[in-house]
Amino acid sequence: MTRKDCRPYLPPEWAPQSGVMLTWPHARTDWAPRLEVVEPAFAGIAREIARRERVLIACFDEAHKSHVADVLRAAGVPGDRLILKIAPSNDTWARDHGPITVLCREQPLLLDFGFNGWGGKFAYDLDNRVTRGLHEAGTFGETPIESFELILEGGSIEVDGSGTLLTTTQCLLAPTRNPTLSRAQIDRELSEWLGLNRILWLEHGHLEGDDTDSHIDTLARFCDARTIAYVVCDDPSDAHYKDLKTMEAELKDFRTADGSPYRLVPLPWPRARYDAGGMRLPATYANFLIVNGAVLAPTYQDPADAVALARLKNCFPDREIVGVDCAAVIEQNGSLHCLTMQLPAGVLG
């Protein structure tokens, strides 16, 4: 089965899942000096996922695989929910080097788009082979795979399950991604490969410290086909204030497929956090992960955490809202959703 055999359908994140993929940090990643701090955060994420579905973890080599198993065992993660596989990586951001899964005649099909380190900012040769390596190792069973040269990161796209995709021009039109393609060409190719009816392009919105050129999953997220949760900044003295206000106005102008305004749910703005070098870190509550029966929401040991969790509960009244401490994760300029890639029902056995 290939994409040409059908009109593909990219399910929304809230569709039933067979598991979630993580790529575990190791001594060859930028996490090396902070492994003792970040591994407990990864274990906490894995534990919450494993309570609801399977966890696929890409490990660097056999020794690393054994180490990860020990860490997870000590953290109380049930072994029968874990799938540990060897797939060497440069870094840990599975959202961007993991597979994007569409349904073709109701059967899953893995799409392996190109990954170039967010426009060549970081090494990516191993990351770009993780999905193919996992597939060749039999990780996904009989699920077929197609590879593409188009550079596309999972964090740069949001879908509503009804044929609408939300993204940002700053990322998808960055000249370091697909410099030979125009906006119209990218629109056409994504519509064909992901089974879309339309694309909503945000022209504004950014977070200082973000290496991704404004991934949508740091800014605005579909909670259902009519609801978008998005970040707001209410401090006029903050460098983000003007741009995020303009982004909010854009969201207010967007319409659902039937012409109705979206229900917009603002997510609070945590206190500014900085790394050891004084660079601001991109803490965002929009970087939540939807799993079977729950939403895992990043928290930052911040007074705004409780407000964020309450507003997400308003967006997902039928799901448990679980706060996951990601204060250590944002030290490498990403958060919970960036570390994970959901795998729809049927992908993992």
Beta strands, then each sheet from edge to edge (+ up, - down):
strand 1: 17-23
strand 2: 54-59
strand 3: 82-86
strand 4: 100-104
strand 5: 107-114
strand 6: 145-151
strand 7: 158-159
strand 8: 164-168
strand 9: 198-202
strand 10: 220-224
strand 11: 227-231
strand 12: 263-267
strand 13: 289-291
strand 14: 294-299
strand 15: 320-325
strand 16: 340-344
sheet 1: 3+ 2+ 1+ 16-
sheet 2: 4+ 5- 6-
sheet 3: 7+ 8- 9-
sheet 4: 10+ 11- 12-
sheet 5: 13+ 14- 15-
end
